[in-house]
Amino acid sequence: MYLAMHQVVRVHLSPTERVNKSTLLVPTMNPETERKGKFLHDIAEDNGVAVVVLDENNDEAATANNNSICGALWNSEEFRSRCDLDCGRAFTNTNNGKPFEYECHAGLSCRALPVEDNGQRFVAIIGRTFLSALKYRNATEKAISGEWNKFKPTEFFKNVLMSGSTAGIDNAAAGLSKFVVASPENVIEIFTAARYRVFMLGFLPGFAYMGEVDDRIATPRRETPRVTVPKGSVGIAGKQTGIYSLDSPGGWQIIGRTDVPMFISNAANPSLLQPGDTVRFVPVK
């Protein structure tokens, strides 16, 4: 079964609520924060890379397994300006919603990933790792007899990260993919790429609970439901999607609408969809 869904100009997708499943950012003193911190730490440690989250002011909102060389240079009055030309521009350089890769002045390979948490935009810098022995050797020479020789070796080389490939960066980026900023176009593309199984009918006559929604766009219900949601509205709640069969109050996140009637009270079979059906949405421009 194919349903035509009108693409909306403004897509309502709430990264704030979506991240609540396993949020990665910003510390506060409570048990939930400990779980959030562990998530970020595990991604960094498991893949042998650093993950550092910066806000729009380039302040560190969260850090896991940071390269000690980065930490020393970033906090140095002498070298901070050079770091600002690399990691310091990561937030601005991801304003287009796309990640980008770069090698910083210290020879470390990084990937900047635009992410969101609690309704706020951040950039996650993944990697900060030497991809070759030559890059690391150049760093040690600078630390021994070059411009970095003022740093204490025990602190400067306390946690140096080295990788033979970008696999660790790739895997860590994949682990953070659910937090990546999604444009309205990407939401529609991701949503319409899947086929959805009707699990059950409920809530309203003819309202079909369908799934599963891709993790990248899965989002919980709104904290405050709308008083009226027009019939035909296509919504997401968690990993499920559904179509409002009648005008009704509702708290699902609305991403589009369809003109296909879901419920006709005087029809022999009033509900268009039945449990077990498979539905595919086709965008209409």
C-alpha positions in Angstrom: 0.0 0.0 0.0 1.4 3.4 -0.9 0.3 6.6 0.7 1.1 10.1 -0.7 2.4 12.3 2.0 2.7 16.1 1.4 6.1 17.3 2.3 5.9 20.3 4.7 8.1 23.3 4.5 8.7 23.4 8.2 9.4 20.0 9.7 9.0 19.7 13.5 11.5 17.3 14.8 12.6 17.7 18.5 16.2 16.8 19.0 15.8 17.8 22.6 13.4 15.0 23.4 15.0 12.5 21.0 18.3 12.7 22.8 16.7 11.8 26.1 17.0 8.1 25.2 20.7 8.2 25.7 21.9 11.8 25.9 25.6 12.5 25.5 26.0 16.1 26.8 26.1 18.4 29.4 27.0 17.6 33.0 24.8 18.2 36.0 25.0 16.5 39.4 22.4 13.7 39.2 22.3 10.0 38.3 21.0 10.7 34.8 24.1 12.8 34.0 26.3 9.9 35.1 24.6 7.7 32.5 25.0 10.4 29.9 28.7 10.8 30.7 29.3 7.0 30.5 27.7 6.9 27.1 30.1 9.4 25.7 33.0 7.9 27.5 32.2 4.4 26.2 32.1 5.6 22.6 35.4 7.3 22.9 37.2 4.5 24.8 35.8 1.7 22.7 37.1 3.3 19.5 40.3 4.7 20.8 39.5 8.3 19.9 38.7 11.5 21.7 35.2 13.0 21.6 35.0 16.7 22.7 31.8 18.6 22.5 32.0 22.4 22.0 29.3 25.0 22.2 28.9 28.0 19.9 31.4 29.9 22.0 34.0 27.2 21.7 33.7 26.3 25.3 34.0 22.6 26.2 30.6 21.2 27.1 31.7 17.6 27.5 35.0 15.7 27.0 35.9 12.0 26.8 39.3 10.5 26.3 40.8 13.7 25.1 44.3 13.7 23.7 46.6 15.2 26.3 48.5 17.1 23.6 45.2 18.8 22.6 44.4 19.6 26.2 47.8 21.3 26.8 47.7 23.3 23.6 44.1 24.3 23.9 44.6 25.7 27.4 47.8 27.5 26.5 47.8 31.2 26.0 50.6 30.9 23.5 49.0 28.2 21.3 45.2 28.6 21.8 45.0 31.0 18.9 46.3 28.3 16.6 43.8 25.8 17.9 41.1 28.4 17.3 42.0 28.2 13.6 41.2 24.5 13.6 38.9 23.2 16.3 37.8 26.7 17.1 36.1 27.0 13.7 34.4 23.6 13.9 31.1 25.0 15.1 30.9 27.5 12.3 32.1 25.1 9.7 29.2 22.7 10.5 26.5 25.3 10.3 25.5 23.7 7.0 24.6 20.5 8.9 27.4 18.5 7.3 30.4 17.0 9.0 33.9 17.8 7.8 37.4 16.4 8.3 40.6 18.2 9.0 44.1 17.9 10.3 45.0 20.4 13.0 48.3 22.3 13.4 49.5 19.6 15.8 49.1 16.9 13.1 46.0 15.3 14.6 43.2 14.0 12.5 39.7 15.1 13.4 36.1 15.0 12.3 33.6 17.7 13.3 30.0 16.5 13.6 27.1 18.9 14.1 24.9 17.6 17.0 22.1 18.7 19.2 21.2 18.2 22.9 18.4 19.7 25.0 17.5 22.0 22.1 21.0 23.4 21.8 23.4 23.0 18.9 26.9 21.8 19.5 29.7 20.4 17.5 31.3 17.0 18.4 35.0 16.8 17.5 35.9 13.2 17.0 39.4 11.8 16.7 42.3 14.1 17.8 44.5 11.1 16.8 47.7 10.6 14.9 47.1 8.6 11.8 50.8 8.0 11.1 54.0 7.4 13.1 55.6 10.4 11.2 53.0 12.8 12.6 53.6 11.5 16.1 57.4 11.8 15.6 57.1 15.4 14.5 55.1 16.1 17.7 57.7 14.5 19.9 60.5 16.5 18.3 58.6 19.7 18.9 58.1 18.7 22.6 61.7 17.8 23.1 63.5 20.6 21.3 60.9 22.7 19.5 58.2 25.2 20.3 56.4 22.8 22.7 59.4 22.2 25.0 57.9 24.3 27.8 55.2 21.6 28.5 56.0 18.9 31.1 56.4 15.6 29.2 54.5 13.7 31.9 51.4 15.8 31.3 51.9 16.5 27.6 52.1 12.8 26.7 49.8 11.5 29.4 47.1 10.3 26.9 48.3 10.3 23.3 46.1 8.8 20.7 47.3 6.9 17.7 45.4 5.1 15.0 46.3 3.2 11.9 43.2 4.3 10.0 40.1 6.3 10.3 38.0 3.3 11.4 37.8 4.5 15.0 36.6 7.9 13.9 34.1 6.3 11.6 32.7 4.0 14.3 32.5 6.8 16.9 30.7 9.0 14.4 28.2 6.2 13.8 27.6 5.9 17.5 26.7 9.6 17.7 24.6 9.6 14.5 21.3 9.8 16.4 22.3 13.2 17.7 23.3 14.6 14.3 21.4 17.7 13.3 18.9 16.7 10.6 17.6 19.1 8.0 13.9 19.0 7.1 14.9 17.5 3.7 16.9 14.7 5.4 14.0 13.9 7.8 11.6 13.3 4.9 14.2 11.3 3.0 15.0 9.1 5.9 11.3 8.7 6.8 10.1 7.8 3.3 13.0 5.3 2.7 11.5 2.7 5.1 8.4 0.5 4.9 6.3 0.3 8.0 4.3 -2.6 9.5 1.0 -1.8 11.1 1.2 -3.2 14.7 -2.3 -2.4 15.9 -5.2 0.1 15.8 -6.1 2.3 18.7 -6.3 5.8 20.3 -8.7 6.9 17.5 -10.9 4.9 15.1 -8.6 3.9 12.3 -5.4 5.2 13.9 -2.6 2.7 13.0 0.5 2.3 15.1 3.3 1.6 12.7 7.0 1.0 12.9 9.8 1.0 13.2 11.2 4.5 12.7 14.9 5.0 12.0 16.9 5.9 15.1 18.1 9.0 13.4 14.7 10.6 13.4 13.0 8.7 16.3 11.7 11.2 18.9 9.4 11.0 21.9 6.0 12.7 22.1 5.8 16.4 22.9 5.9 17.3 26.5 2.7 19.4 26.0 0.3 17.9 23.5 -1.4 20.1 20.9 -5.1 20.9 21.5 -6.0 19.9 17.9 -4.1 17.9 15.4 -5.8 17.9 11.9 -6.7 14.6 10.5 -4.2 13.2 8.0 -1.3 14.5 10.0 1.7 12.1 10.0 3.5 11.9 13.3 6.4 10.2 15.1 6.5 9.1 18.7 9.5 7.1 19.7 10.2 4.5 17.1 6.6 4.4 15.9 4.7 6.5 13.3 1.0 7.0 12.8 -1.6 9.0 10.9 -4.2 11.0 12.7 -7.5 9.5 11.3 -9.6 12.3 12.8 -9.1 15.8 14.2 -7.9 15.2 17.7 -5.7 16.4 20.5 -2.3 14.8 20.3 1.3 14.9 21.3 3.1 13.1 18.4 5.8 15.1 16.5 4.2 16.1 13.2 6.4 15.8 10.0 3.8 15.9 7.2 0.2 15.1 6.2 -1.7 12.8 3.8 -5.0 13.4 2.0 -5.8 9.6 2.0 -8.7 9.1 4.5 -7.8 6.6 7.2 -11.3 6.1 8.6 -14.7 6.3 6.8 -17.4 5.5 9.3 -20.1 4.3 6.9 -17.8 2.1 4.8 -18.0 -1.7 5.0 -14.4 -1.7 6.3 -14.2 1.7 8.1 -10.4 1.5 8.8 -8.1 1.7 5.7 -5.3 0.0 7.5 -5.3 -3.3 9.4 -2.7 -5.0 11.7 -0.1 -6.7 9.5 -0.4 -4.3 6.6 2.8 -2.8 5.2 2.8 0.9 4.4 5.2 3.0 2.4 5.1 6.8 2.4 5.7 8.7 -0.9 6.6 12.4 -0.7 4.5 14.8 -2.7 6.0 18.1 -3.7 
